[in-house]
Amino acid sequence: MNFAEKGNRHAARYRDVDAETAGQRLDNFLLGRLKGVPRSHVYRLIRSGQVRVNSGRATPRYRLQAGDRVRIPPVRQRSASTPHLDDNVLDRLAERIVHEDSRVLVIDKPAGLAVHGGSGVDLGCIEALRSLRPGLKTLELVHRLDRATSGCLLVAKRRSTLRQLHGLLREGRVEKRYLALVRGNWQFGSIEVDEPLRSDRRPGGVRSRVDAQGKPALSQFRPIDQFGTAAAFVEVRIGTGRTHQIRAHAAHLQHPVAGDERYGDVRFNEYMNHLGLDRMFLHAHAIAFQWPDSDVDFSVSVPLPAELGRVLELLERKRRKRKSRSVARR
């Protein structure tokens, strides 16, 4: 590795975990302190035992506790450089902050923007937000959205808030609602899909599928509108946050999400593309929970993006034309 040397690479460093850092995973803790070191190398350091917690080995998923002492081995780092951020991009992103208070902010994430950098992506939503809020020492994603999904993205301003919200997520006490357009004539009515999902990493990326040996995954589908036999507009509430959960469950029901290149139907996607859909039709519409320390309700929602609304309008026009022709034949 050709890393430019930074600091004394011959001496290990020790960091004591304070109350605000407690609860953070070991891998994320190290990634934040070893800027410029590839993720793969950080994981290698942990698994080889060069990283120690209280003088013992630990897994990447180990959650640090207040008072833990972490040994960070000598490592050569290239100087960390902040990706160039166009002021216009930052301005547009700032306009998408739909809620902000002392603990959290919510952004209406645009489709096509990754939530964080990595895997070939230099810059993600969280990096841009940190640039917009340089005075905040800690700004962390509470959950994630697929790159192609738009909508509510919740970000914590403090580690203590992040721990609270992760606790609520683990207990299924955060309500997340999505809007989706799916293939075909929806016959289920409102349905709960309680099917475990297993995620496998493949050359083309991660893919999830229903598997009895997978992790529990719960999705509730509710039909909103039906456009002939071509497509259905549905709302989805998820009780868990597995990788590609809605997309995998929708495909399992034989109603894949429109524009989904990984789990979708090619012919259906081509038809939707002719209607002007050039992205996946999945939007994180709303998020709600109750703060555990005060029982105060928190709720934020963002409307369907204009480009998705136009697709629904075209489908509605086609439906009206079909109805008019049917009436004329009588």
Order of alpha helices (4+ residues) and beta strands (2+ residues): beta-alpha-alpha-beta-beta-alpha-beta-beta-alpha-beta-beta-alpha-beta-beta-beta-beta-beta-beta-alpha-alpha-beta-beta-alpha
